[in-house]
Amino acid sequence: MNDETKRPARPALVDRDDADHADPGGAAHVPDEVPTGRAMQTAGRLVTRQASGWTRFVRWVFGSLFTLIVSTALYDYVTGLFAQNTVLGWVAFVLTGLAVAILAVMILQEVASYSRLRRLDALRAQSQAARGGADLPAARKVADALVSLYASRPEVSWGKAKVAEQRAEMFDADALLALCERELLAPLDRAALVEVEAAARQVGLVTAMVPLALADVATALYANLRMVRRLSAIYGGRSGGLATWRLMARVFGAVMGAGALALTDDLLGSVAGGGVLSKLSRRFGEGVVNAGLTARVGIAAMEVCRPMAFVALPRPKVSATVARALSGVLLPAERKSNGVGQSG
């Protein structure tokens, strides 16, 4: 027998990616029940739930009946007061007129809110068309519209001066739009991220600290509604009550349509992979995940409310936003050094 036949066979090495075959000594501990962000998923289903045709018809019938009853009762009440006492009748008439005027103002505010949101949507579509078609005149129109939109905003005064100074030297549509995005929208993006972090922090803390049933769902709805309304105001929307709810449903629909609320993917990868959730209770882990999903909704709301898409500036990263929001609260303080506004 030669040397090759005497030499023992070398064992074959097969790489396995399955978690069941990984080295148990070096693997990070994963909780038995992985947090799923139940509060945010429930809030998303509540916001995006579409009523059937029958439900809308029933609402219209009962709403019309209620309006008719209230109007008739109010008319009879005022006319009855006039018959009993002229002074009280005039007082009731004036108060009724004021109530109707306030209702009319509220309706006009909602109409104006929808108009402002449509203006932002139109600007975003125009900027995309100018960028894709390399249309310099269209890009200049977008720049003029952005300057006009933020004419009364002191936080972008420096940016408006920079755009006015450098736009004459721009002969490329993409360069002009990038200049407008960097100079006009960067300060607004920073203010918007502050609101997103505040909402994520609130949802995460309530989920982790308050064991009451449905408290986390109510907090998630309230915090996300307030966040979307403030983001709309930051970018020039200033939406009213119904317009804010419509905008929130639109944001949740976009996020859930992309499956971003179905799994915690990159958030759990960055948090649980670092061993954070293994050191916390399941309630704290649920708070971190709900905070991450709130941040994800907030960043999606920034994209919806923004008059331009993220092109020249990087889209904020969910994990970095959560790290800043929960640093020293539910996450270790050393994670505060993570970058801001990285694409991902």
C-alpha positions, 0 to 999 in steps of 0.5 A: 500500500502506498502512502496515500492509502495509509493516510486517514481520510480528512473529514468533510466540512459543510457550512451550515447557515441554520441557527439550529446547527450554530455554535451555541457558545458564540451565539447570542441569546434570543428570547423564547418569544420574539417581540412582534410590536403588537401595539403598532401592528394593531394600530396599523390595522385600525387606521387602514381598515376600510369600511364596506359599502354597507357600513358607509351607507349605515353611517350616512343614514344614521348621521343624516338622521342625527343631524336632522333631529339635532337641527329640528330640536335646536330650531324648536328650542330657539323659536320656543325661547323667542315665544317665552322671552325675547331676550333669551331667544336672541341669546340662543339665536346668537349662540346658534349662529356662532356655533354654525360659524365655527363649524363652517370655519372648521370645514374650511380649515379641512378643505385648506388642509387637503389643498396644502397636502395636494400642493406637496404631492404636486411638488413632489411629482413635479420634482420627480418629473424634472429630475427624470427628464432633465428639464431645467425650466421645470426644475426652476419652477420647482425651486421657485415653488419651494422658496415661495412655500417656505417664504415665512420660515426663519429656519430656512432663511439661510438656505433660501439665500444660498439657493438665490445666490447659486441657482443662476450658476446651475444649468443642470436640473438634477444639480438645481434640485439637489441644491434646493433639497440640501439647502431648504429641506435639510433643516426641516428634516432635522426638525422632523427627525426630532418629532419622530424620535420623540414619538418613538420614545413615548411609544417605547416607554409606555409599552415597556412601563405600563402593563395595562391592556390596550394602553400601548395601542392607545398610546401608539395611535395617539403618538403616531397621529400627533407625529404625522400632524407635526411632520405635515406642519414642518413640511408645509402641510399644516393638516387638520383633524380629518386630513391628518387621519387621512394622511396617517392612513395613507402612511400606514397603508404604504408601510403595511403594503411594503410588509414593513410592519409584518416583521421587525427584520433590520431592527431586530437584527441590529438590536437583538444581534447586539445582545440588547434584548437578551438582557431585557425582559420581554416587555422591554423588548416589545417596547424597543420593537414598537419604538422601532416600528413607530420610527419606521412609520415616522420616516415613511411619513417624512417621505409622504409629507416631503415636497421632494424625495430623498435623493441628494440627502440620504434617507434616515435609517430606522436603527439609528433613529431608534438608537438616538430615541432610546439611548440611555432609556431602553438601550445602552447609552453607548449606542448614541454614537451611531450615525444620523441620516444614513441610507438604509 
